[in-house]
Structures are given as C-alpha cells and as structure tokens.
C-alpha cells in the first residue's frame, strides 16, 4: 500500500512540470509556430504575459 502511494505521488510530481510547460512557448524555439499550433494555450498565456513580443502578433489575439 505504501508503495502505491509513493508511486502515485512520484508520478504526480513528475507530471506537474510537464503540464505547466505545455502552457507557454518553448524556450529556444519559434514562439509564433507554437502559438499557431496551440491557439487556446497561446491566448491564455498572452493574458498573463501581454508584454511578450509574440502577444503583440495578430495571430495570438
């Protein structure tokens, strides 16, 4: 039982950064391409980061 709890907690801790990373343009890659492929995530991200260059693009509105 303790192993199951430990395994579940470990899986959750590993998945949280992956989930959060998917909601922002990847560093070192083309943010415009990311916004075109992830329009909803891009719009949500731009609401929190209006100063970002990609958020000034009409494609990301």
Legacy VTK file of the C-alpha trace (Angstrom):
# vtk DataFile Version 3.0
C-alpha trace
ASCII
DATASET POLYDATA
POINTS 61 float
0.000 0.000 0.000
2.807 2.385 0.862
4.497 1.676 -2.485
1.300 2.550 -4.328
1.047 5.879 -2.521
4.709 6.631 -3.149
4.385 5.731 -6.836
1.289 7.919 -7.206
2.955 10.908 -5.554
6.065 10.480 -7.675
4.014 10.318 -10.866
2.115 13.464 -9.914
5.317 15.355 -9.106
6.820 14.386 -12.451
3.711 15.309 -14.429
3.178 18.788 -12.929
6.168 20.478 -14.640
5.281 18.781 -17.927
1.714 20.093 -17.709
2.889 23.598 -16.889
5.484 23.589 -19.631
2.809 22.958 -22.236
1.135 26.280 -21.483
3.958 28.551 -22.634
6.060 28.941 -25.728
9.098 26.644 -25.514
12.368 28.451 -24.940
14.781 28.365 -27.833
12.062 27.598 -30.378
9.832 29.727 -32.578
7.046 31.146 -30.417
4.941 32.031 -33.464
4.901 28.389 -34.573
3.888 27.354 -31.049
1.066 29.916 -30.998
-0.240 28.742 -34.355
-0.267 25.133 -33.157
-1.692 25.942 -29.686
-4.087 28.845 -30.180
-6.047 28.381 -26.935
-2.920 27.948 -24.813
-1.323 30.914 -26.564
-4.287 33.172 -25.841
-4.343 32.089 -22.198
-0.597 32.599 -21.872
-0.799 36.034 -23.502
-3.405 37.149 -20.982
-0.746 36.717 -18.287
2.153 37.958 -20.449
0.869 40.852 -22.593
4.349 42.366 -22.803
5.751 39.346 -24.658
6.601 40.016 -28.302
4.500 37.100 -29.558
1.439 38.512 -27.777
1.647 41.625 -29.917
1.213 39.494 -33.062
-2.324 39.477 -34.501
-2.243 35.656 -34.784
-2.111 35.336 -30.996
-5.150 37.500 -30.200
LINES 1 62
61 0 1 2 3 4 5 6 7 8 9 10 11 12 13 14 15 16 17 18 19 20 21 22 23 24 25 26 27 28 29 30 31 32 33 34 35 36 37 38 39 40 41 42 43 44 45 46 47 48 49 50 51 52 53 54 55 56 57 58 59 60
